Amino acid sequence: MKKIDWARKLTSRKFWAAVVGFVTPLMTMMQVSDSTAVQVTALIMAGGTLIAYIIGEGLTDAANTGSQVQEEKNE
């Protein structure tokens, strides 16, 4: 069984668009008002953006730390 790369999934715009594409019709089916659906959609996208930024910065920092360690060993 293949292991899921959650960092890559959570930083994917396609993933967050799919989440919105799943949640919005559910809210329509439950007869939620249009303004509430828009607010929930905006909240999901804002959360997705924040999560993607945090994970992306963490991966960048980890990569930079690894390269700095290699440079120190080479000196």
All heavy atoms as a GROMACS GRO file, in nm:
protein
  566
    1MET      N    1   0.083  -0.118   0.000
    1MET     CA    2   0.000   0.000   0.000
    1MET      C    3   0.088   0.125   0.000
    1MET      O    4   0.187   0.132   0.071
    1MET     CB    5  -0.089  -0.002   0.124
    1MET     CG    6  -0.193   0.104   0.123
    1MET     SD    7  -0.309   0.071   0.256
    1MET     CE    8  -0.367   0.232   0.283
    2LYS      N    9   0.050   0.222  -0.079
    2LYS     CA   10   0.129   0.343  -0.092
    2LYS      C   11   0.099   0.439   0.022
    2LYS      O   12  -0.014   0.456   0.063
    2LYS     CB   13   0.093   0.411  -0.224
    2LYS     CG   14   0.205   0.466  -0.299
    2LYS     CD   15   0.157   0.519  -0.433
    2LYS     CE   16   0.276   0.561  -0.515
    2LYS     NZ   17   0.237   0.615  -0.642
    3LYS      N   18   0.204   0.503   0.073
    3LYS     CA   19   0.188   0.599   0.181
    3LYS      C   20   0.147   0.735   0.124
    3LYS      O   21   0.200   0.779   0.022
    3LYS     CB   22   0.320   0.613   0.258
    3LYS     CG   23   0.309   0.690   0.384
    3LYS     CD   24   0.440   0.688   0.460
    3LYS     CE   25   0.426   0.770   0.585
    3LYS     NZ   26   0.550   0.774   0.661
    4ILE      N   27   0.050   0.802   0.188
    4ILE     CA   28   0.002   0.932   0.141
    4ILE      C   29   0.097   1.042   0.187
    4ILE      O   30   0.133   1.048   0.304
    4ILE     CB   31  -0.140   0.959   0.194
    4ILE    CG1   32  -0.238   0.855   0.139
    4ILE    CG2   33  -0.186   1.099   0.155
    4ILE    CD1   34  -0.376   0.864   0.197
    5ASP      N   35   0.135   1.128   0.096
    5ASP     CA   36   0.221   1.242   0.127
    5ASP      C   37   0.132   1.359   0.166
    5ASP      O   38   0.088   1.438   0.083
    5ASP     CB   39   0.307   1.277   0.006
    5ASP     CG   40   0.406   1.387   0.034
    5ASP    OD1   41   0.411   1.438   0.148
    5ASP    OD2   42   0.479   1.425  -0.060
    6TRP      N   43   0.100   1.368   0.296
    6TRP     CA   44   0.004   1.469   0.344
    6TRP      C   45   0.055   1.610   0.325
    6TRP      O   46  -0.024   1.702   0.298
    6TRP     CB   47  -0.031   1.443   0.490
    6TRP     CG   48  -0.126   1.328   0.502
    6TRP    CD1   49  -0.097   1.202   0.547
    6TRP    CD2   50  -0.263   1.325   0.464
    6TRP    NE1   51  -0.206   1.122   0.539
    6TRP    CE2   52  -0.312   1.195   0.489
    6TRP    CE3   53  -0.350   1.419   0.411
    6TRP    CZ2   54  -0.443   1.157   0.462
    6TRP    CZ3   55  -0.481   1.381   0.384
    6TRP    CH2   56  -0.526   1.252   0.410
    7ALA      N   57   0.183   1.634   0.338
    7ALA     CA   58   0.237   1.768   0.317
    7ALA      C   59   0.208   1.814   0.175
    7ALA      O   60   0.166   1.928   0.152
    7ALA     CB   61   0.386   1.772   0.345
    8ARG      N   62   0.225   1.726   0.080
    8ARG     CA   63   0.200   1.761  -0.060
    8ARG      C   64   0.051   1.781  -0.085
    8ARG      O   65   0.010   1.872  -0.155
    8ARG     CB   66   0.255   1.653  -0.150
    8ARG     CG   67   0.248   1.689  -0.295
    8ARG     CD   68   0.321   1.589  -0.379
    8ARG     NE   69   0.302   1.625  -0.519
    8ARG     CZ   70   0.359   1.564  -0.618
    8ARG    NH1   71   0.439   1.463  -0.594
    8ARG    NH2   72   0.337   1.600  -0.740
    9LYS      N   73  -0.032   1.696  -0.025
    9LYS     CA   74  -0.178   1.709  -0.041
    9LYS      C   75  -0.227   1.841   0.015
    9LYS      O   76  -0.306   1.911  -0.048
    9LYS     CB   77  -0.251   1.595   0.030
    9LYS     CG   78  -0.242   1.463  -0.036
    9LYS     CD   79  -0.346   1.451  -0.142
    9LYS     CE   80  -0.345   1.310  -0.195
    9LYS     NZ   81  -0.371   1.303  -0.335
   10LEU      N   82  -0.184   1.874   0.136
   10LEU     CA   83  -0.236   1.993   0.203
   10LEU      C   84  -0.186   2.123   0.141
   10LEU      O   85  -0.243   2.229   0.164
   10LEU     CB   86  -0.203   1.990   0.353
   10LEU     CG   87  -0.275   1.881   0.432
   10LEU    CD1   88  -0.226   1.877   0.575
   10LEU    CD2   89  -0.426   1.901   0.427
   11THR      N   90  -0.081   2.116   0.062
   11THR     CA   91  -0.033   2.237  -0.005
   11THR      C   92  -0.085   2.247  -0.148
   11THR      O   93  -0.054   2.343  -0.219
   11THR     CB   94   0.121   2.241  -0.008
   11THR    OG1   95   0.169   2.123  -0.072
   11THR    CG2   96   0.179   2.251   0.131
   12SER      N   97  -0.168   2.154  -0.188
   12SER     CA   98  -0.221   2.152  -0.325
   12SER      C   99  -0.347   2.237  -0.338
   12SER      O  100  -0.444   2.219  -0.264
   12SER     CB  101  -0.254   2.007  -0.364
   12SER     OG  102  -0.329   2.004  -0.482
   13ARG      N  103  -0.346   2.330  -0.433
   13ARG     CA  104  -0.467   2.410  -0.460
   13ARG      C  105  -0.579   2.322  -0.513
   13ARG      O  106  -0.696   2.346  -0.486
   13ARG     CB  107  -0.435   2.520  -0.560
   13ARG     CG  108  -0.346   2.628  -0.502
   13ARG     CD  109  -0.309   2.729  -0.605
   13ARG     NE  110  -0.220   2.663  -0.702
   13ARG     CZ  111  -0.167   2.720  -0.805
   13ARG    NH1  112  -0.194   2.844  -0.832
   13ARG    NH2  113  -0.086   2.654  -0.885
   14LYS      N  114  -0.542   2.218  -0.588
   14LYS     CA  115  -0.644   2.126  -0.641
   14LYS      C  116  -0.716   2.054  -0.528
   14LYS      O  117  -0.837   2.032  -0.535
   14LYS     CB  118  -0.579   2.024  -0.735
   14LYS     CG  119  -0.528   2.085  -0.863
   14LYS     CD  120  -0.459   1.979  -0.946
   14LYS     CE  121  -0.394   2.042  -1.067
   14LYS     NZ  122  -0.318   1.945  -1.144
   15PHE      N  123  -0.642   2.018  -0.423
   15PHE     CA  124  -0.704   1.952  -0.308
   15PHE      C  125  -0.807   2.043  -0.242
   15PHE      O  126  -0.919   2.001  -0.213
   15PHE     CB  127  -0.596   1.911  -0.206
   15PHE     CG  128  -0.653   1.860  -0.077
   15PHE    CD1  129  -0.706   1.732  -0.069
   15PHE    CD2  130  -0.654   1.939   0.037
   15PHE    CE1  131  -0.758   1.685   0.050
   15PHE    CE2  132  -0.706   1.893   0.156
   15PHE     CZ  133  -0.758   1.765   0.163
   16TRP      N  134  -0.770   2.169  -0.219
   16TRP     CA  135  -0.863   2.262  -0.152
   16TRP      C  136  -0.982   2.295  -0.242
   16TRP      O  137  -1.094   2.311  -0.193
   16TRP     CB  138  -0.788   2.387  -0.106
   16TRP     CG  139  -0.696   2.351   0.005
   16TRP    CD1  140  -0.560   2.345   0.000
   16TRP    CD2  141  -0.733   2.309   0.138
   16TRP    NE1  142  -0.511   2.303   0.122
   16TRP    CE2  143  -0.614   2.281   0.207
   16TRP    CE3  144  -0.854   2.293   0.203
   16TRP    CZ2  145  -0.614   2.236   0.339
   16TRP    CZ3  146  -0.854   2.250   0.335
   16TRP    CH2  147  -0.735   2.221   0.401
   17ALA      N  148  -0.960   2.302  -0.372
   17ALA     CA  149  -1.072   2.322  -0.464
   17ALA      C  150  -1.167   2.202  -0.459
   17ALA      O  151  -1.289   2.217  -0.463
   17ALA     CB  152  -1.022   2.345  -0.605
   18ALA      N  153  -1.110   2.082  -0.445
   18ALA     CA  154  -1.193   1.961  -0.434
   18ALA      C  155  -1.273   1.961  -0.304
   18ALA      O  156  -1.390   1.921  -0.302
   18ALA     CB  157  -1.105   1.837  -0.442
   19VAL      N  158  -1.211   2.008  -0.195
   19VAL     CA  159  -1.283   2.016  -0.067
   19VAL      C  160  -1.401   2.112  -0.080
   19VAL      O  161  -1.513   2.080  -0.039
   19VAL     CB  162  -1.188   2.061   0.047
   19VAL    CG1  163  -1.267   2.094   0.173
   19VAL    CG2  164  -1.085   1.953   0.077
   20VAL      N  165  -1.377   2.228  -0.139
   20VAL     CA  166  -1.485   2.325  -0.160
   20VAL      C  167  -1.591   2.266  -0.252
   20VAL      O  168  -1.711   2.280  -0.228
   20VAL     CB  169  -1.431   2.458  -0.217
   20VAL    CG1  170  -1.542   2.548  -0.265
   20VAL    CG2  171  -1.348   2.529  -0.112
   21GLY      N  172  -1.548   2.197  -0.357
   21GLY     CA  173  -1.640   2.134  -0.450
   21GLY      C  174  -1.723   2.024  -0.387
   21GLY      O  175  -1.831   1.990  -0.437
   22PHE      N  176  -1.677   1.968  -0.278
   22PHE     CA  177  -1.752   1.866  -0.205
   22PHE      C  178  -1.846   1.929  -0.103
   22PHE      O  179  -1.962   1.890  -0.090
   22PHE     CB  180  -1.656   1.769  -0.135
   22PHE     CG  181  -1.725   1.665  -0.053
   22PHE    CD1  182  -1.790   1.560  -0.113
   22PHE    CD2  183  -1.725   1.674   0.085
   22PHE    CE1  184  -1.854   1.463  -0.036
   22PHE    CE2  185  -1.789   1.579   0.163
   22PHE     CZ  186  -1.854   1.473   0.102
   23VAL      N  187  -1.796   2.029  -0.030
   23VAL     CA  188  -1.874   2.090   0.079
   23VAL      C  189  -1.989   2.176   0.027
   23VAL      O  190  -2.098   2.173   0.081
   23VAL     CB  191  -1.780   2.171   0.171
   23VAL    CG1  192  -1.859   2.252   0.272
   23VAL    CG2  193  -1.684   2.078   0.244
   24THR      N  194  -1.964   2.252  -0.079
   24THR     CA  195  -2.066   2.344  -0.130
   24THR      C  196  -2.195   2.272  -0.172
   24THR      O  197  -2.304   2.313  -0.130
   24THR     CB  198  -2.009   2.428  -0.245
   24THR    OG1  199  -1.893   2.497  -0.197
   24THR    CG2  200  -2.110   2.529  -0.296
   25PRO      N  201  -2.189   2.164  -0.250
   25PRO     CA  202  -2.314   2.094  -0.283
   25PRO      C  203  -2.382   2.033  -0.159
   25PRO      O  204  -2.505   2.026  -0.153
   25PRO     CB  205  -2.271   1.984  -0.380
   25PRO     CG  206  -2.143   2.030  -0.436
   25PRO     CD  207  -2.077   2.112  -0.328
   26LEU      N  208  -2.303   1.991  -0.061
   26LEU     CA  209  -2.364   1.939   0.062
   26LEU      C  210  -2.445   2.048   0.132
   26LEU      O  211  -2.555   2.023   0.182
   26LEU     CB  212  -2.257   1.887   0.157
   26LEU     CG  213  -2.194   1.753   0.123
   26LEU    CD1  214  -2.087   1.717   0.226
   26LEU    CD2  215  -2.299   1.644   0.119
   27MET      N  216  -2.389   2.168   0.138
   27MET     CA  217  -2.461   2.278   0.200
   27MET      C  218  -2.586   2.314   0.121
   27MET      O  219  -2.690   2.346   0.177
   27MET     CB  220  -2.370   2.400   0.216
   27MET     CG  221  -2.263   2.380   0.320
   27MET     SD  222  -2.167   2.527   0.356
   27MET     CE  223  -2.092   2.562   0.200
   28THR      N  224  -2.577   2.305  -0.012
   28THR     CA  225  -2.694   2.331  -0.096
   28THR      C  226  -2.802   2.226  -0.070
   28THR      O  227  -2.920   2.259  -0.059
   28THR     CB  228  -2.654   2.329  -0.245
   28THR    OG1  229  -2.551   2.427  -0.265
   28THR    CG2  230  -2.770   2.359  -0.335
   29MET      N  231  -2.759   2.101  -0.058
   29MET     CA  232  -2.854   1.993  -0.031
   29MET      C  233  -2.923   2.013   0.104
   29MET      O  234  -3.041   1.982   0.119
   29MET     CB  235  -2.780   1.858  -0.033
   29MET     CG  236  -2.870   1.738  -0.017
   29MET     SD  237  -2.777   1.585  -0.012
   29MET     CE  238  -2.705   1.593   0.150
   30MET      N  239  -2.850   2.066   0.202
   30MET     CA  240  -2.907   2.089   0.335
   30MET      C  241  -2.982   2.222   0.343
   30MET      O  242  -3.022   2.265   0.450
   30MET     CB  243  -2.796   2.083   0.440
   30MET     CG  244  -2.734   1.946   0.452
   30MET     SD  245  -2.612   1.933   0.584
   30MET     CE  246  -2.482   2.037   0.525
   31GLN      N  247  -2.996   2.290   0.227
   31GLN     CA  248  -3.069   2.416   0.215
   31GLN      C  249  -3.014   2.526   0.305
   31GLN      O  250  -3.087   2.601   0.368
   31GLN     CB  251  -3.218   2.394   0.240
   31GLN     CG  252  -3.279   2.299   0.141
   31GLN     CD  253  -3.426   2.273   0.165
   31GLN    OE1  254  -3.481   2.309   0.269
   31GLN    NE2  255  -3.489   2.210   0.068
   32VAL      N  256  -2.882   2.534   0.308
   32VAL     CA  257  -2.814   2.641   0.380
   32VAL      C  258  -2.824   2.767   0.295
   32VAL      O  259  -2.821   2.760   0.172
   32VAL     CB  260  -2.666   2.603   0.404
   32VAL    CG1  261  -2.588   2.717   0.465
   32VAL    CG2  262  -2.657   2.479   0.492
   33SER      N  263  -2.836   2.882   0.358
   33SER     CA  264  -2.849   3.007   0.283
   33SER      C  265  -2.724   3.034   0.199
   33SER      O  266  -2.615   2.987   0.230
   33SER     CB  267  -2.874   3.124   0.377
   33SER     OG  268  -2.758   3.153   0.451
   34ASP      N  269  -2.743   3.110   0.092
   34ASP     CA  270  -2.632   3.141   0.002
   34ASP      C  271  -2.519   3.215   0.075
   34ASP      O  272  -2.402   3.188   0.052
   34ASP     CB  273  -2.680   3.225  -0.115
   34ASP     CG  274  -2.765   3.147  -0.213
   34ASP    OD1  275  -2.763   3.022  -0.206
   34ASP    OD2  276  -2.831   3.210  -0.296
   35SER      N  277  -2.555   3.308   0.162
   35SER     CA  278  -2.451   3.385   0.232
   35SER      C  279  -2.369   3.295   0.325
   35SER      O  280  -2.248   3.312   0.336
   35SER     CB  281  -2.512   3.502   0.310
   35SER     OG  282  -2.598   3.454   0.412
   36THR      N  283  -2.434   3.199   0.388
   36THR     CA  284  -2.360   3.105   0.474
   36THR      C  285  -2.268   3.016   0.390
   36THR      O  286  -2.154   2.992   0.429
   36THR     CB  287  -2.458   3.017   0.555
   36THR    OG1  288  -2.542   3.101   0.633
   36THR    CG2  289  -2.384   2.920   0.644
   37ALA      N  290  -2.315   2.971   0.275
   37ALA     CA  291  -2.233   2.887   0.187
   37ALA      C  292  -2.110   2.965   0.140
   37ALA      O  293  -2.000   2.910   0.136
   37ALA     CB  294  -2.315   2.840   0.067
   38VAL      N  295  -2.128   3.092   0.107
   38VAL     CA  296  -2.015   3.174   0.064
   38VAL      C  297  -1.916   3.192   0.178
   38VAL      O  298  -1.794   3.183   0.159
   38VAL     CB  299  -2.065   3.312   0.012
   38VAL    CG1  300  -1.948   3.408  -0.006
   38VAL    CG2  301  -2.140   3.295  -0.117
   39GLN      N  302  -1.967   3.213   0.299
   39GLN     CA  303  -1.878   3.230   0.414
   39GLN      C  304  -1.800   3.103   0.444
   39GLN      O  305  -1.680   3.109   0.473
   39GLN     CB  306  -1.958   3.273   0.537
   39GLN     CG  307  -2.010   3.414   0.528
   39GLN     CD  308  -2.103   3.449   0.644
   39GLN    OE1  309  -2.150   3.363   0.716
   39GLN    NE2  310  -2.129   3.578   0.659
   40VAL      N  311  -1.865   2.988   0.437
   40VAL     CA  312  -1.797   2.861   0.463
   40VAL      C  313  -1.692   2.835   0.356
   40VAL      O  314  -1.580   2.793   0.386
   40VAL     CB  315  -1.898   2.744   0.472
   40VAL    CG1  316  -1.828   2.610   0.472
   40VAL    CG2  317  -1.986   2.760   0.594
   41THR      N  318  -1.726   2.861   0.230
   41THR     CA  319  -1.630   2.844   0.121
   41THR      C  320  -1.508   2.933   0.140
   41THR      O  321  -1.394   2.888   0.125
   41THR     CB  322  -1.697   2.875  -0.014
   41THR    OG1  323  -1.807   2.785  -0.032
   41THR    CG2  324  -1.600   2.860  -0.129
   42ALA      N  325  -1.532   3.058   0.177
   42ALA     CA  326  -1.421   3.150   0.202
   42ALA      C  327  -1.335   3.103   0.319
   42ALA      O  328  -1.212   3.111   0.314
   42ALA     CB  329  -1.474   3.291   0.230
   43LEU      N  330  -1.398   3.051   0.422
   43LEU     CA  331  -1.324   3.000   0.538
   43LEU      C  332  -1.237   2.881   0.500
   43LEU      O  333  -1.121   2.872   0.541
   43LEU     CB  334  -1.421   2.963   0.649
   43LEU     CG  335  -1.360   2.915   0.779
   43LEU    CD1  336  -1.275   3.024   0.842
   43LEU    CD2  337  -1.470   2.874   0.876
   44ILE      N  338  -1.290   2.790   0.421
   44ILE     CA  339  -1.213   2.672   0.377
   44ILE      C  340  -1.092   2.716   0.295
   44ILE      O  341  -0.980   2.670   0.317
   44ILE     CB  342  -1.301   2.575   0.296
   44ILE    CG1  343  -1.404   2.510   0.387
   44ILE    CG2  344  -1.215   2.468   0.228
   44ILE    CD1  345  -1.510   2.430   0.313
   45MET      N  346  -1.113   2.808   0.202
   45MET     CA  347  -1.002   2.853   0.118
   45MET      C  348  -0.899   2.931   0.198
   45MET      O  349  -0.779   2.916   0.174
   45MET     CB  350  -1.054   2.937   0.000
   45MET     CG  351  -1.136   2.856  -0.099
   45MET     SD  352  -1.058   2.702  -0.156
   45MET     CE  353  -0.926   2.767  -0.256
   46ALA      N  354  -0.944   3.012   0.293
   46ALA     CA  355  -0.848   3.085   0.378
   46ALA      C  356  -0.767   2.987   0.463
   46ALA      O  357  -0.645   3.000   0.477
   46ALA     CB  358  -0.922   3.185   0.466
   47GLY      N  359  -0.834   2.887   0.519
   47GLY     CA  360  -0.764   2.786   0.598
   47GLY      C  361  -0.667   2.706   0.514
   47GLY      O  362  -0.554   2.678   0.557
   48GLY      N  363  -0.708   2.671   0.393
   48GLY     CA  364  -0.620   2.598   0.302
   48GLY      C  365  -0.496   2.678   0.266
   48GLY      O  366  -0.385   2.625   0.261
   49THR      N  367  -0.516   2.808   0.243
   49THR     CA  368  -0.403   2.895   0.211
   49THR      C  369  -0.306   2.903   0.328
   49THR      O  370  -0.184   2.894   0.310
   49THR     CB  371  -0.453   3.036   0.175
   49THR    OG1  372  -0.541   3.024   0.062
   49THR    CG2  373  -0.339   3.128   0.141
   50LEU      N  374  -0.358   2.917   0.447
   50LEU     CA  375  -0.274   2.925   0.566
   50LEU      C  376  -0.198   2.795   0.589
   50LEU      O  377  -0.076   2.797   0.614
   50LEU     CB  378  -0.360   2.958   0.689
   50LEU     CG  379  -0.286   2.970   0.821
   50LEU    CD1  380  -0.187   3.086   0.816
   50LEU    CD2  381  -0.385   2.990   0.935
   51ILE      N  382  -0.265   2.683   0.577
   51ILE     CA  383  -0.200   2.553   0.597
   51ILE      C  384  -0.091   2.532   0.492
   51ILE      O  385   0.020   2.489   0.524
   51ILE     CB  386  -0.304   2.439   0.592
   51ILE    CG1  387  -0.392   2.445   0.717
   51ILE    CG2  388  -0.236   2.303   0.580
   51ILE    CD1  389  -0.513   2.356   0.712
   52ALA      N  390  -0.122   2.566   0.366
   52ALA     CA  391  -0.022   2.550   0.259
   52ALA      C  392   0.100   2.638   0.285
   52ALA      O  393   0.214   2.594   0.265
   52ALA     CB  394  -0.085   2.585   0.124
   53TYR      N  395   0.078   2.760   0.330
   53TYR     CA  396   0.190   2.850   0.359
   53TYR      C  397   0.277   2.795   0.472
   53TYR      O  398   0.400   2.792   0.461
   53TYR     CB  399   0.138   2.989   0.396
   53TYR     CG  400   0.249   3.084   0.434
   53TYR    CD1  401   0.327   3.143   0.336
   53TYR    CD2  402   0.276   3.111   0.567
   53TYR    CE1  403   0.431   3.229   0.370
   53TYR    CE2  404   0.379   3.197   0.602
   53TYR     CZ  405   0.456   3.256   0.504
   53TYR     OH  406   0.558   3.339   0.539
   54ILE      N  407   0.214   2.751   0.580
   54ILE     CA  408   0.288   2.700   0.695
   54ILE      C  409   0.371   2.577   0.657
   54ILE      O  410   0.489   2.568   0.689
   54ILE     CB  411   0.193   2.669   0.812
   54ILE    CG1  412   0.137   2.800   0.869
   54ILE    CG2  413   0.264   2.589   0.921
   54ILE    CD1  414   0.024   2.780   0.967
   55ILE      N  415   0.309   2.484   0.586
   55ILE     CA  416   0.381   2.362   0.547
   55ILE      C  417   0.492   2.396   0.447
   55ILE      O  418   0.604   2.346   0.457
   55ILE     CB  419   0.284   2.257   0.489
   55ILE    CG1  420   0.194   2.205   0.600
   55ILE    CG2  421   0.361   2.142   0.424
   55ILE    CD1  422   0.084   2.113   0.553
   56GLY      N  423   0.461   2.483   0.350
   56GLY     CA  424   0.562   2.522   0.252
   56GLY      C  425   0.683   2.589   0.315
   56GLY      O  426   0.797   2.558   0.281
   57GLU      N  427   0.659   2.679   0.410
   57GLU     CA  428   0.769   2.745   0.480
   57GLU      C  429   0.848   2.645   0.565
   57GLU      O  430   0.970   2.652   0.572
   57GLU     CB  431   0.717   2.858   0.568
   57GLU     CG  432   0.678   2.981   0.490
   57GLU     CD  433   0.794   3.044   0.417
   57GLU    OE1  434   0.900   3.068   0.478
   57GLU    OE2  435   0.778   3.069   0.296
   58GLY      N  436   0.778   2.552   0.626
   58GLY     CA  437   0.847   2.450   0.706
   58GLY      C  438   0.937   2.363   0.621
   58GLY      O  439   1.051   2.333   0.659
   59LEU      N  440   0.889   2.324   0.503
   59LEU     CA  441   0.970   2.243   0.413
   59LEU      C  442   1.090   2.322   0.361
   59LEU      O  443   1.201   2.269   0.350
   59LEU     CB  444   0.885   2.193   0.296
   59LEU     CG  445   0.776   2.092   0.332
   59LEU    CD1  446   0.687   2.065   0.211
   59LEU    CD2  447   0.836   1.963   0.384
   60THR      N  448   1.068   2.449   0.331
   60THR     CA  449   1.179   2.535   0.286
   60THR      C  450   1.284   2.551   0.395
   60THR      O  451   1.404   2.540   0.369
   60THR     CB  452   1.125   2.674   0.244
   60THR    OG1  453   1.030   2.656   0.139
   60THR    CG2  454   1.236   2.764   0.198
   61ASP      N  455   1.238   2.576   0.517
   61ASP     CA  456   1.332   2.590   0.629
   61ASP      C  457   1.409   2.461   0.653
   61ASP      O  458   1.529   2.464   0.678
   61ASP     CB  459   1.257   2.630   0.757
   61ASP     CG  460   1.203   2.772   0.750
   61ASP    OD1  461   1.245   2.848   0.660
   61ASP    OD2  462   1.118   2.806   0.834
   62ALA      N  463   1.341   2.348   0.643
   62ALA     CA  464   1.408   2.220   0.664
   62ALA      C  465   1.513   2.197   0.556
   62ALA      O  466   1.623   2.149   0.584
   62ALA     CB  467   1.306   2.108   0.664
   63ALA      N  468   1.481   2.233   0.432
   63ALA     CA  469   1.577   2.215   0.322
   63ALA      C  470   1.698   2.307   0.341
   63ALA      O  471   1.811   2.267   0.318
   63ALA     CB  472   1.511   2.243   0.188
   64ASN      N  473   1.672   2.430   0.385
   64ASN     CA  474   1.783   2.524   0.408
   64ASN      C  475   1.871   2.478   0.524
   64ASN      O  476   1.992   2.492   0.518
   64ASN     CB  477   1.730   2.665   0.436
   64ASN     CG  478   1.675   2.729   0.312
   64ASN    OD1  479   1.709   2.691   0.200
   64ASN    ND2  480   1.589   2.827   0.329
   65THR      N  481   1.813   2.425   0.628
   65THR     CA  482   1.889   2.375   0.742
   65THR      C  483   1.978   2.260   0.698
   65THR      O  484   2.095   2.253   0.734
   65THR     CB  485   1.796   2.330   0.855
   65THR    OG1  486   1.716   2.441   0.895
   65THR    CG2  487   1.874   2.279   0.974
   66GLY      N  488   1.924   2.171   0.616
   66GLY     CA  489   2.002   2.058   0.566
   66GLY      C  490   2.119   2.103   0.481
   66GLY      O  491   2.228   2.049   0.491
   67SER      N  492   2.100   2.203   0.398
   67SER     CA  493   2.210   2.251   0.313
   67SER      C  494   2.315   2.324   0.396
   67SER      O  495   2.434   2.318   0.366
   67SER     CB  496   2.158   2.342   0.202
   67SER     OG  497   2.104   2.461   0.254
   68GLN      N  498   2.275   2.394   0.501
   68GLN     CA  499   2.370   2.463   0.588
   68GLN      C  500   2.456   2.363   0.662
   68GLN      O  501   2.576   2.384   0.680
   68GLN     CB  502   2.297   2.554   0.687
   68GLN     CG  503   2.238   2.677   0.622
   68GLN     CD  504   2.157   2.760   0.720
   68GLN    OE1  505   2.138   2.722   0.835
   68GLN    NE2  506   2.107   2.872   0.673
   69VAL      N  507   2.396   2.252   0.704
   69VAL     CA  508   2.473   2.148   0.774
   69VAL      C  509   2.576   2.089   0.679
   69VAL      O  510   2.691   2.068   0.717
   69VAL     CB  511   2.378   2.039   0.829
   69VAL    CG1  512   2.457   1.919   0.878
   69VAL    CG2  513   2.290   2.095   0.940
   70GLN      N  514   2.537   2.066   0.553
   70GLN     CA  515   2.631   2.011   0.454
   70GLN      C  516   2.746   2.109   0.430
   70GLN      O  517   2.861   2.068   0.418
   70GLN     CB  518   2.558   1.983   0.321
   70GLN     CG  519   2.470   1.861   0.326
   70GLN     CD  520   2.548   1.732   0.341
   70GLN    OE1  521   2.671   1.728   0.330
   70GLN    NE2  522   2.478   1.626   0.370
   71GLU      N  523   2.718   2.240   0.421
   71GLU     CA  524   2.822   2.340   0.397
   71GLU      C  525   2.922   2.344   0.514
   71GLU      O  526   3.042   2.355   0.495
   71GLU     CB  527   2.761   2.478   0.378
   71GLU     CG  528   2.688   2.494   0.246
   71GLU     CD  529   2.616   2.626   0.236
   71GLU    OE1  530   2.633   2.712   0.324
   71GLU    OE2  531   2.540   2.644   0.139
   72GLU      N  532   2.872   2.331   0.637
   72GLU     CA  533   2.958   2.333   0.754
   72GLU      C  534   3.050   2.210   0.756
   72GLU      O  535   3.166   2.218   0.795
   72GLU     CB  536   2.874   2.340   0.881
   72GLU     CG  537   2.807   2.475   0.902
   72GLU     CD  538   2.711   2.478   1.021
   72GLU    OE1  539   2.707   2.377   1.095
   72GLU    OE2  540   2.644   2.578   1.039
   73LYS      N  541   2.998   2.095   0.713
   73LYS     CA  542   3.080   1.973   0.710
   73LYS      C  543   3.190   1.984   0.605
   73LYS      O  544   3.298   1.931   0.621
   73LYS     CB  545   2.992   1.852   0.679
   73LYS     CG  546   2.906   1.809   0.795
   73LYS     CD  547   2.827   1.684   0.760
   73LYS     CE  548   2.741   1.639   0.876
   73LYS     NZ  549   2.662   1.520   0.842
   74ASN      N  550   3.160   2.054   0.496
   74ASN     CA  551   3.257   2.066   0.387
   74ASN      C  552   3.369   2.165   0.420
   74ASN      O  553   3.472   2.164   0.355
   74ASN     CB  554   3.188   2.109   0.257
   74ASN     CG  555   3.098   1.998   0.204
   74ASN    OD1  556   3.117   1.882   0.236
   74ASN    ND2  557   3.000   2.035   0.124
   75GLU      N  558   3.348   2.253   0.514
   75GLU     CA  559   3.450   2.355   0.546
   75GLU      C  560   3.561   2.302   0.631
   75GLU      O  561   3.575   2.208   0.686
   75GLU     CB  562   3.385   2.474   0.618
   75GLU     CG  563   3.293   2.550   0.526
   75GLU     CD  564   3.222   2.664   0.597
   75GLU    OE1  565   3.234   2.677   0.720
   75GLU    OE2  566   3.156   2.740   0.529
   0.00000   0.00000   0.00000
